[in-house]
Amino acid sequence: MDRYELRRLDYSLSEDHQALQAAYKDFFATRCTIDTVRAAEESGFDKSLWERLCAMGATTMALPETSGGDGATLVDLTLVAEEIGRSLAPVPWIDHVSAARLLGRLGAVDPDVVSGKQVVGLDPQQNCVSGVRLIPSGSVADHIVMRDGPEGRDVVLLHFASRPARVDNIGKLPMAWVDPAAADSRTVLASGAGAVAEYQRALDEWRLLTGAALVGLVEEAMTIAAEFAKTRYTLGVPISTLQGISHPLANIAITVQGGRNLARRAAWFLDNEPDERPELAPSVFVFMAEEASRAATMAVHVQGGLGVSAEAAATAYLVRARGWAIAGGDPGATAKYIAEIVAEREGRG
C-alpha cells in the first residue's frame, strides 16, 4: 500500500495536534470573551490580544524553519484558525500568516513579520489584479502583499506611512480601500508565471484557513443555540425535543464535521501533495462560505426574538458568518476556479 494512502483518508488528530488545539482554545476562552469582541468592533482589531497571541508563537509557528519560524504544518494552522473562528477573535492572523508564508517562499520575510511585531496583509480576491482594492486587514497592516503590474504578473510589497482608513463592514474586519499607486514604497518581489503561482498558493492557504475559521464559528453558534434549546421550555418540554429544533441542529453538526474533515484533508494534500488535489483547499472556502451563513441563521432562529437582538452572541456570529465569507470577494469566483481545475484535470485524463 502507498505509504500516504491511509493518511489521505484519515482525519484524526495526533496527541500533539490535540494539545495544540486545546492550548489555543483555552487561550481564546480566557482572553477573547464576547465582550472583548464587541469592544473591538469599531476598529476591527484588538492590539493587546494580537500581542498576546504573537507571544504564544501563533505567527512564528506558521513559518518554516528556513524563514526563522517553527515549521508548523497546515493541519496545525487549521486548528488555530478554528479557535479564532470559535471566539470571533478580532485579529488578522489568517491574513498575516498567509502573506508571511508567501514572503518566506519569495525570500523576503522580515524577522519582525515572523514575530508578528509588524502585521502584513494580503489581497485575497481572485480576479482583482490592478487598481484600488478592498483589503480585509488594510487598516491595520504595516505592509500589504498583492498582485500588480501588467496583467497582475508582479507580486509587490507595499508600505504606507499612514495606514488607509477603515471602512465599516458586516464582518467587523479592519477593512480598507488600498490604492497601490498611493503607497509610500513599492517593492517588486517577483514577476512572471512563477510569481503568480506562488501568489495562488497564498490564496489557497488563505481560503483554507478562512474555511477552517468558519468551521469553528459555526460550531460555537450551534453550541449557543443548543444550550438555549435545552433550557427553553414550551408546553412543559424543552424545545430541543421538538423536531423543528433538533433536526436543524443535527444538520449544523453534520456541516461542522463535514467542513472540518474537508479542511484537514485539504491541508494535508496542500502540504504533502499540492499538485494532486489542488481543488480541495478552495473547496473548503466555497463549502463553508455557503453553509456558515445558513447554519448561523438557523442558530439565531432557534433563539427566536432573543437571537435577533443586537446584544445576543448569536447575532455576532451571524454577521461574521456572512461577512468573513465574502472578505475575499464573491465565493462564486472561487467556485469557477475550482471548476477550471477539475475540467483541466479531466481533459488531461
N, C-alpha and C positions, 0 to 999 in steps of 0.2 A: 504493500500500500504506500502511496505517496505520503511522505512524512508530514505534509501540510494538510492532507485530506481531512483528518479529524478536526483540526483547528478551524478549517473553513466552515464547519457546521456547528461548532461548539461555542456558545455564548457565555459560558460560565466564567466566573472571576476567580483568580488565584487569591490566596490569603493576603498577598501584598496589595492586590487591587482592592480587596475589601477593606484593608486597613487604611489605604489612601482615601477611599471614598468616605469612610467613617470619620477620618480626621477633618476633611473639608465640610462634611455635614455638621459636625459639632462646631466648627469654626463659624459657619454662617448662622447656625441656630443661636449662637451666643452674640455674634457681632452684627447681625443683619436682621433685626426684627421688622415687622411690618411698619412700625413707627419710624425706623431708620429709612426704609424705602420711601415712605411718604415725605419725610423731611428733605430728601434729596431730589424731589420731583422737579423743582424749579430749574436746577442746573443739569439734572440727569447724571450727576456724578458725586460720589462721596469720597473725598480725598483721603480722609482718615481710614476708611475701610480699605481703599486701594493700597495705602501704605502698609497696613497690617497684612493684607493678602500677599503683597510682594515679599514681606518679611517671612512669610511661611514658605516662600520659594515657588509660588504659583507661576511666576513668569520665568524664573530661572529653569525650572523643570522642563519647560516646553522646548528649549533649545538643545541641539545636540552638543556633546562634549567638545567637539571641534570648534564650536562657536562660543564656548565658555559656559554652556548650560549643563544640565544634569542628565540629558538624554532620555527623557520620558517617551513612552510610546503614545501613539494617537489614541489607543484604548484608554490609557491613563488620563489623557486630556478630556475624553468624553465624560469620564467620571466627575471631573472637576466642573465641566460645563453643566452637567445635570444638576449639581448642587447650586450653581449660580442661578439656573432657572428656577429651582425649587424655592429659593429665597428671594427671587426678583432682585438680585444684588445690583445696585447702581454703579457698576464698574465696567470699563471697556476691555475686559480680559480677553474675550474672543477675538475682537478686532486686533488687539495688541499682539497676542501670540501668533495669530495668522500672519500678520505683517512682519513680526520679528523673525519668524521661521523663514519667510521669503528673503529677508535681508541676509540671514545666515547663509542661505543657499547661494546668494549672489556675492557673498564675501564682503558685505557692507554693514554688518551688525556692530553696534557700539556697546561697550560694557554697560553704559547707563540704560540702554534699551533692554539688555538682557536682565538687568536687575529690576526694571520697571521704574527706575528713577525718572526716565523720560518715556512718555507714552507715544507710541507710534500707531497711527490709524491706517485704514485700508479702504479703498473704494471697492465694495463688493458687488457692484452692478455688472451684469453680464455684457450688456450691449453698449454701454456708455464709455467711449474711449477718447472723448475730446470735450472741451468746453467746461462750463460750470457744472458741478455735481453736488448732490446731497450726500454727505458722508456721515455715517452713523455716529462716529466719535469725533467729528470735525471740530467741535468747540472746546475739546479738552486735550487733543493730541498735540504733542510738540513737533512731530513730523508726520507726514502723510505719504503713503506709497500709492501710486496709481499708474495706469497706462496712459500715455500721452504721445504727442508727436504724430507724424504721418501714419494714418490707418491704425493708430494706437500701438505701434510696434516698439515704442520705447517704454521701459519701466523707469519711472522717475521718483526721486525722493524730494519732497517739498518741505520747506520750513517757513513759518510765518512768525515775524517778530510779535505781532498782535494776533491772537487767535481769532478766527471768524466767530461772529455772534451766533449763539444757539437759536435754533428755530423750534417752536413748540411742535410736538408730535404726539400721536396717540400712544406710542410705545415708551414715552418718557425718557428717550435716549438723548445723549448730548449731541444731537444732530446739528449740522451747519452746512450752508452752501459754501462750497470751496471752488475758487477760481484759480486754476494753475497759473494763469498769467499774472496774478496779483501776489504770488509768493515772493518772499524776500530772497530766497535762494532756491535753486532748482538744479538737482544733480541727476544726470542720466546714469543709471546703474547698469543697464544692459539694453541691447537692442536686437531686433530680429526675431526669428521664429523661436529660438531658444528662450529668449526673454518672455515672449508671450506664453510659452509652455510653462515656465516657472510661475508666472502670474496665475495661470489657470489652476495650477496645483494649489496656490494660496486660496483661490476662490473655492475650490473643492473642500479645503480644510475649514474655511470659514462656514460653508454651508453645513458640513458635517457637525461642527461644534455648535452652531446655532440650532440645528435639529435636535442635538442631544440636550441643549438647554431647554428647548420646548418640551422634551420628554419630562424633565424634572418639573417644569412649570405645570404641566397637565396633571402629573401625579399628585402634586400638592393641592391643586384645585379640586381634584377628586377627593382627597383626604378631607378637605374643609367641608365639602358637600356631604360626604358620608358621615362625618361626625355630627353634622347638623341633623341629618336624616335619622340618626339613631336616637336622638333626644327630643325630636319634634313628634307630637302625637296628634292623631286625628281619629275620632270615633273609638278612642281607647287603645289604639295600637300605634307603634312607631311608624312614621311614613316610610321608613326603609323597608317595611314588609310589603308595600304596595308595588305591583309590577311596573307601574308607570314611573317609579323612582328607582327600584332595584335593578331593572333591566338596563336603563341608560347608564347607571353607574358601572354595571358589569361591562358594558360596551367601552366605557372610558378605560377601564382596567385592561381590556384587550388592546386598545390603542397604545397605552403606555408600554405594555410588554412587546408589542409588535415594533414600535418605534425604537425601543431600547435594543432589541435584538438586531434590528437593521443597522443601527448606529454602530454597534460593536463589530458587526460583520464588516461594514464598510470601512471602519477604522483599521481593522486587521488587514484587509486587502490593500488599502491605500499605503500602509506601512511596508507590507511584505511583497505584494504582487500588484503594483499600481497599474500595470497595463492589462491585467487580466479582467477586472470588473470595474472599469472607471465610472460606470453609471451609478454605482451604489452610493457614493458619497452625496452627489446632488439629489439622489432619490430620497435620502433621509430628510433633506430640507423640504422637498416638494410634499412628501407624505405628511410631515409634521406641520407644515405651514397650513395645510388644509384641515387636518384633524384637530390641531390645537385650538383653533378658534371655535370649532364645533363643540369640542369637549368642554372648554371653559364656559361657553354659553349655557350648556346643559347644567354645569355646576352652579351657575348663577340661578337658573330656573328652579333647581331643587330647593333653593332657599327663598323662593318667592320674592315678596316685597323687600325683605331684608337683603337679599342678594344683590338687588339692583341699586341699593342705596350707595351714595358716594363713599360712606365710611366703611363699607363692607370689604373685607380682604378679597372676597371672590371677584369683586369688580376690578380691583387692582390687577388680578391675574388675567381677567378677560381682556382688558385694554392692551396689556403687554402681549398676550397671545396673538392679538391682531396686529399690533404694531411691530413686534420683532419679526414677524413672518414676512413683512414687506420692506424691512430695512435694506434689503439687498435688491430692491426693485420688484418687479412683477414675478412671482413664482412661476407664472406661465412661461416666461423666457427660459427659466431653468428646465422646465418640463420639455421644451423644444430642444434644448441642448442634450438632454437625456435621449430623446428620440433620435437625434442625429448620431449619437454614439452607437446606439443599438442598430440603426439602419446601416451604418458603415460596417459594423462587425458582421451583420447578416449578409451584406453584399460581398464581403471577402469570403464568406463560407460558401 
